[in-house]
Amino acid sequence: MTCSVTESVTALGTWVSELRWETVPEPVAERLGTVLLDVLAANAVGARTEGQRALRAAWPAPTGHSPVVGGGALTDPVTAAWLNGPATVCLELDEGNKYAKGHPAAHVFPAVLAMAAENDAAGTDLAAALLAGYEVAARFGRATSLRRGTHPHGNWGVAGAAAGCARLLGLDAERTAAAIDAGSGLPVAGHFAAALDGNPVRDAWVGAANASGIAAARFALAGAARNTGTAARSLGELLGTFAPEELSRELGTRFDITGNYFKRHSSCSYTHPVADLLIDARTALFGAEPDVAEIAAATVGIDVRTHALAAGLDRTTWHNQLSAMFSVPFVAATALLHGEVTPRYTELLPDDAPEIAKVAAAVRMSEAPELTTKLPDNRAARISVRLADGRTHTAETGNPVGDTDFRPFDRDRLAALFTGLLDRTTVRTIGAVVDGMITAPGARALLAPLAA
């Protein structure tokens, strides 16, 4: 296995080092821009939370060129990576990839953007590095099957951050492969219970991944890294199992970024199919403008059948925003009562949201094995709502809204979603960065406005 991993990483190193933006297919280039808008907007929304403000206040940020998005500061790349990574994921708004089984962009983009600003990279080099990092991260996600209970934040994505940073540093194929290998040897072994318990260390793992990716590329630049197939032992033996053939399968012809998903709701993606179904149920059962108290009083129970990955998110109470976003009962209740799952609701505690607490307590979760077998292509769910007057509503969906395979979002739809969470000036600033990236002579001037 070690030799096979070494060979696959060698192939990745060659592909990353030789990637030129002008050879990227137009649909791939377009999707990269949409993903960049999504990540920057999610970062900007997260930066406004009380927790991220407190983190920035507690973290000395030396003067540099890398923007702390929404933080009013330009700092060094590692500090920017540590601060922007957690902000990007703290509200569960960032994109993901069902085949990678996690969030490639969040593990890559903060590191690559920070290093690009530091080095004042040309816009085309920045774009190529973002794409290279995403593709390597997604392939490592495909190759990695984590042990039961392991959270995907902070482990397989480090290799992608290393790849993107290596591309910015102009490393040759051998040293790029060494950077990727080093990144695969710097994983976080975090337990999924941290998310269920509402422990913000789960967000910190993404900061660690981005900072480690920068470090891995710099080690390779110094000649202090080697490609020895580290992932076979770190991501394989220690954290799960590893299928090295996934690293180089269809390399250069299949771009995983085009199969990603965007998020409609501020919650774990496993909760999204249920939320979509209950938003529709709300209208079907209670009309166009229902009363929240009426819905809470009328709802006797909600039965949810879903795949194994989502069935474990069954806690009917919550004690902070993170634990709310990882509770299907909370998300189900919020969707049925309010017709949306946004930070304005996830930040509420049970005492502040008695209707949500009441309906969440009535949610019953169970795995449907036939839905589990459809993973990863379909992240399906089935719901049945029971009302006090005897009426019921039953529905099923194969994928959440925003999935590339089911009602995908384009850039305009994403911009509209984030305009409801950010001021228009910030959304326009982010849009200008995306639009100006390819023609930008240097990343410093391009990215600096993101710090505002």
C-alpha positions in Angstrom: 0.0 0.0 0.0 2.8 2.5 0.9 4.3 2.2 -2.6 0.9 2.7 -4.2 0.3 5.8 -2.1 3.7 7.1 -3.1 3.0 6.7 -6.7 -0.4 8.3 -6.5 1.0 11.3 -4.6 3.8 11.6 -7.2 1.1 11.8 -9.9 -0.7 14.5 -7.9 2.5 16.5 -7.5 3.1 16.4 -11.2 -0.4 17.5 -12.0 -0.5 20.3 -9.5 3.0 21.7 -10.5 2.0 21.6 -14.2 -1.5 23.0 -13.9 -2.0 26.2 -15.9 -5.1 28.3 -15.6 -5.5 28.8 -19.3 -6.0 25.0 -19.7 -8.9 24.8 -17.2 -12.2 24.0 -18.8 -14.7 26.9 -18.7 -17.4 25.0 -16.5 -14.7 24.3 -14.0 -13.4 27.9 -14.0 -17.0 29.1 -13.5 -17.6 26.7 -10.6 -14.4 27.8 -8.9 -15.6 31.4 -8.9 -18.9 30.4 -7.4 -17.2 28.3 -4.7 -14.9 31.2 -3.9 -17.9 33.5 -3.5 -19.5 31.0 -1.2 -16.4 30.5 1.0 -15.7 34.2 1.3 -19.3 35.0 2.1 -19.5 32.2 4.7 -16.2 33.5 6.2 -17.6 37.1 6.4 -20.8 36.0 8.0 -18.9 33.9 10.5 -16.5 36.7 11.3 -19.4 38.7 12.7 -20.4 36.2 15.4 -19.6 37.0 19.0 -17.3 33.9 19.2 -15.1 34.9 16.2 -14.9 38.5 17.4 -13.6 37.2 20.8 -11.1 35.0 19.1 -9.7 37.9 17.1 -9.5 40.0 20.2 -7.6 37.3 22.0 -5.2 36.5 19.1 -2.2 38.9 18.5 -2.1 39.6 14.8 1.3 40.9 13.5 1.1 43.3 10.6 1.3 41.6 7.2 -0.5 41.4 3.9 -3.0 38.6 4.4 -6.6 39.7 5.2 -8.5 38.6 8.2 -11.8 38.5 6.4 -14.2 41.0 8.1 -11.7 41.5 10.9 -10.2 44.9 10.0 -6.7 43.6 9.8 -3.9 42.5 7.4 -1.6 39.9 9.0 0.8 37.0 8.3 -0.5 34.0 6.4 -0.5 31.5 9.4 -2.5 33.9 11.6 -4.9 34.6 8.8 -5.4 30.9 8.2 -6.0 30.2 11.9 -8.6 33.0 12.1 -10.3 32.7 8.7 -10.6 28.9 8.9 -12.9 28.7 12.0 -14.9 31.7 10.8 -15.6 30.0 7.5 -17.2 26.9 9.1 -18.6 28.2 12.4 -22.1 28.7 11.0 -22.2 25.7 8.8 -22.8 27.7 5.6 -19.7 26.7 3.6 -19.9 24.4 0.6 -19.2 20.7 0.7 -18.6 17.6 -1.5 -20.6 14.4 -0.9 -18.0 12.3 -2.6 -15.2 13.7 -0.4 -17.5 13.3 2.6 -16.7 16.8 3.9 -15.7 20.3 3.0 -12.7 20.6 0.7 -12.8 24.4 0.1 -12.8 25.3 3.8 -9.6 23.3 4.3 -7.8 24.9 1.4 -9.0 28.4 0.5 -8.0 30.3 3.7 -4.5 29.0 3.4 -4.1 29.7 -0.3 -5.7 33.1 -0.1 -3.5 34.1 2.8 -0.3 32.9 1.1 -1.3 34.5 -2.2 -1.7 37.9 -0.5 1.7 37.5 1.2 3.4 36.6 -2.0 1.4 39.0 -4.2 0.7 36.2 -6.6 -0.8 36.9 -10.0 -4.6 36.3 -10.2 -4.2 33.3 -12.5 -1.7 31.7 -10.2 -4.1 32.2 -7.3 -7.0 30.6 -9.2 -4.8 27.6 -10.3 -3.7 27.1 -6.7 -7.3 27.3 -5.3 -8.4 24.7 -7.9 -5.4 22.5 -7.4 -5.9 22.5 -3.6 -9.6 21.8 -3.9 -9.1 18.8 -6.2 -6.3 17.3 -4.1 -8.4 17.7 -0.9 -11.4 16.2 -2.5 -9.4 13.2 -3.8 -7.9 12.6 -0.3 -11.5 12.8 1.0 -12.6 10.2 -1.5 -9.6 8.0 -0.6 -10.2 8.2 3.2 -12.7 6.2 5.1 -12.5 7.5 8.6 -13.1 5.3 11.6 -16.6 5.5 13.1 -16.9 8.6 15.3 -14.1 10.5 13.6 -15.0 14.0 12.4 -13.7 14.9 8.9 -12.6 18.4 9.9 -8.8 18.8 10.0 -7.5 15.5 8.6 -7.7 14.6 4.9 -8.1 18.3 3.8 -4.6 19.2 5.0 -3.0 17.6 1.9 -5.2 19.9 -0.3 -4.0 23.1 1.5 -0.4 21.9 1.1 -1.0 21.3 -2.6 -2.4 24.8 -3.2 0.3 26.5 -1.2 3.0 24.5 -3.1 1.5 25.7 -6.4 1.8 29.3 -5.2 5.4 28.7 -4.2 6.2 27.4 -7.6 7.5 24.1 -6.4 8.5 21.4 -8.9 6.7 18.1 -9.2 8.9 16.3 -6.7 8.7 19.0 -4.0 5.0 19.4 -4.6 4.5 15.7 -4.0 6.6 16.1 -0.8 4.4 18.9 0.4 1.2 16.9 -0.2 2.8 13.9 1.6 3.7 16.1 4.6 0.2 17.5 4.7 -1.2 14.0 4.8 1.0 13.4 7.8 -0.4 16.4 9.8 -4.0 15.3 10.5 -6.2 16.2 13.4 -7.9 13.2 15.1 -11.1 14.8 16.2 -14.2 13.0 17.4 -17.6 13.8 15.9 -19.0 14.2 19.4 -17.4 17.6 19.6 -19.9 18.9 17.1 -22.9 17.2 18.8 -21.7 18.6 22.2 -21.2 22.1 20.8 -17.5 22.2 21.4 -15.9 24.9 19.2 -12.6 23.0 19.0 -14.4 21.4 16.0 -14.1 24.7 14.2 -10.5 25.1 15.3 -9.6 21.9 13.4 -10.1 23.8 10.2 -7.8 26.6 11.3 -5.2 23.9 12.1 -5.6 22.3 8.7 -5.0 25.5 6.8 -2.0 26.5 9.0 -0.6 23.0 8.6 -1.0 23.2 4.8 1.1 26.3 4.8 3.7 24.6 7.0 3.8 21.5 4.8 4.5 23.6 1.7 7.2 25.5 3.4 8.9 22.4 4.7 8.9 21.1 1.1 10.3 24.4 -0.1 13.2 23.9 2.4 13.8 20.4 1.3 12.6 19.1 4.7 9.8 16.9 3.3 9.7 13.6 1.4 7.0 11.6 -0.4 7.0 8.3 1.4 3.3 7.5 1.3 2.6 8.8 4.7 -1.2 8.8 4.2 -1.2 5.0 4.2 -0.3 5.1 7.9 -1.8 8.4 9.1 -5.2 8.5 7.3 -5.2 4.8 6.8 -4.0 2.7 9.7 -4.4 5.4 12.4 -7.6 7.1 11.4 -9.4 4.6 9.2 -8.7 3.0 5.8 -7.1 4.5 2.7 -7.7 3.7 -1.0 -4.8 5.3 -2.9 -6.2 4.6 -6.3 -8.8 7.4 -5.6 -6.0 10.0 -5.6 -5.2 9.7 -9.3 -8.4 8.2 -10.8 -9.4 10.4 -13.8 -6.7 12.9 -12.8 -7.0 15.9 -15.1 -10.3 14.9 -16.6 -12.6 14.7 -13.6 -12.9 17.9 -11.5 -14.6 17.2 -8.2 -15.4 20.8 -7.7 -18.1 20.6 -10.3 -19.9 18.0 -8.2 -20.0 20.0 -5.0 -23.0 21.2 -3.1 -24.0 24.6 -1.6 -26.0 25.1 1.5 -29.4 26.6 1.9 -29.5 26.2 5.6 -27.1 27.1 8.5 -26.7 23.6 9.7 -24.9 20.3 9.1 -25.5 19.1 5.6 -27.0 15.8 7.0 -29.9 17.8 8.3 -30.7 19.6 5.0 -33.0 17.1 3.3 -35.2 17.0 6.4 -35.3 20.8 6.6 -36.3 21.0 2.9 -39.1 18.6 3.4 -40.5 20.3 6.4 -40.4 23.8 4.8 -42.6 22.3 2.1 -44.8 20.5 4.8 -45.3 23.9 6.5 -47.0 25.3 3.5 -48.9 22.2 2.7 -50.3 21.8 6.2 -50.7 25.4 7.4 -50.9 27.6 4.4 -48.8 30.5 3.0 -48.5 32.6 6.2 -48.9 30.3 9.2 -48.7 31.3 12.9 -45.8 29.8 14.8 -47.8 29.2 17.9 -50.5 27.5 15.9 -47.9 25.1 14.3 -46.4 24.3 17.7 -49.7 23.6 19.3 -50.9 21.5 16.3 -47.8 19.3 15.8 -48.0 16.0 17.7 -45.0 14.3 16.2 -42.4 14.2 13.4 -41.0 10.9 12.3 -37.7 11.1 10.4 -36.2 8.2 8.5 -32.8 8.8 7.0 -29.4 7.4 6.2 -26.9 6.2 8.9 -24.8 9.3 8.9 -27.7 11.6 9.7 -29.6 9.2 12.0 -27.0 9.8 14.8 -27.8 13.5 14.9 -30.8 12.8 17.1 -30.4 14.9 20.2 -33.7 16.7 20.9 -32.2 19.4 23.0 -29.3 21.8 22.5 -27.2 24.2 24.6 -25.4 26.4 22.1 -25.4 27.3 18.4 -23.0 24.6 17.2 -25.0 21.8 19.0 -28.2 23.2 17.5 -26.8 23.0 14.0 -26.0 19.3 14.5 -29.4 18.3 15.8 -31.9 17.1 13.3 -34.8 17.6 15.8 -33.8 21.2 16.2 -33.4 21.8 12.5 -36.7 20.0 11.8 -38.6 22.0 14.3 -37.1 25.3 13.1 -37.9 24.5 9.5 -41.5 23.6 10.2 -42.1 26.6 12.5 -40.2 29.4 10.7 -39.7 28.1 7.1 -35.9 28.7 7.3 -32.9 27.6 9.3 -30.6 30.7 9.6 -28.3 32.0 12.3 -31.0 34.1 13.8 -32.6 30.9 15.0 -29.6 28.6 15.6 -28.3 31.2 18.1 -31.4 30.8 20.3 -31.3 28.6 23.4 -34.2 26.4 24.4 -35.5 29.0 27.0 -35.5 31.6 24.2 -37.3 29.4 21.7 -40.0 27.4 23.6 -41.9 26.5 20.4 -38.8 25.1 18.8 -38.0 23.2 22.0 -41.5 21.7 22.1 -41.6 20.6 18.5 -38.0 19.3 18.6 -38.9 17.1 21.6 -41.6 15.5 19.4 -39.1 14.4 16.7 -38.2 10.7 16.4 -35.2 9.6 14.4 -34.3 6.2 12.9 -32.1 4.8 10.2 -33.6 3.5 7.0 -31.0 1.0 5.8 -32.3 1.3 2.2 -31.4 5.0 2.3 -28.0 4.3 3.7 -27.2 2.1 0.7 -27.8 5.0 -1.6 -24.8 7.0 -0.2 -22.9 8.9 -1.3 -24.9 9.7 -4.5 -28.1 10.3 -2.6 -28.4 11.8 0.9 -32.0 10.9 1.3 -34.6 11.5 4.0 -38.3 10.6 4.6 -40.6 12.5 7.0 -44.0 12.1 8.4 -45.7 14.9 10.3 -48.6 14.1 12.6 -51.1 16.8 13.7 -53.5 16.9 16.6 -56.5 17.0 14.3 -55.5 13.7 12.8 -54.0 15.1 9.5 -50.6 13.7 8.4 -48.0 14.8 5.8 -45.5 12.3 4.4 -42.7 13.1 1.9 -39.3 11.9 0.8 -36.4 13.5 -1.0 -33.2 12.0 -2.5 -30.9 15.0 -2.0 -31.0 18.4 -0.4 -31.7 21.6 -2.3 -28.3 23.0 -3.4 -26.8 19.7 -4.4 -25.4 19.6 -7.9 -27.6 16.7 -8.7 -30.8 18.3 -7.3 -31.8 21.9 -7.7 -28.2 23.3 -7.8 -27.4 26.8 -6.8 -25.7 29.2 -9.3 -23.8 32.3 -8.3 -26.9 34.5 -8.4 -28.8 32.2 -6.0 -25.9 32.2 -3.6 -25.5 35.9 -3.7 -29.2 36.3 -2.9 -28.9 33.9 0.0 -25.9 35.7 1.5 -27.4 39.2 0.9 -29.9 38.1 3.5 -27.1 37.6 6.0 -24.6 40.3 5.0 -24.9 43.9 4.0 -24.9 44.6 0.3 -21.6 46.4 0.4 -19.8 43.3 1.7 -21.5 41.1 -0.9 -20.4 43.5 -3.6 -16.9 43.5 -2.3 -16.7 39.7 -2.4 -18.2 39.7 -5.9 -15.5 42.2 -7.0 -12.8 39.9 -5.7 -14.3 36.9 -7.6 -14.7 38.9 -10.8 -11.3 40.5 -10.6 -9.2 37.5 -9.7 -8.2 36.3 -13.2 -7.1 39.7 -14.5 -5.5 40.8 -11.2 -1.7 41.5 -11.5 -1.3 40.8 -7.8 -3.3 39.3 -5.0 -2.5 41.9 -2.3 -4.6 44.7 -3.8 -7.3 42.3 -4.9 -7.8 40.7 -1.5 -7.1 43.6 0.9 -10.7 44.9 0.8 -11.9 41.6 2.3 -10.5 42.7 5.7 -13.0 45.6 6.0 
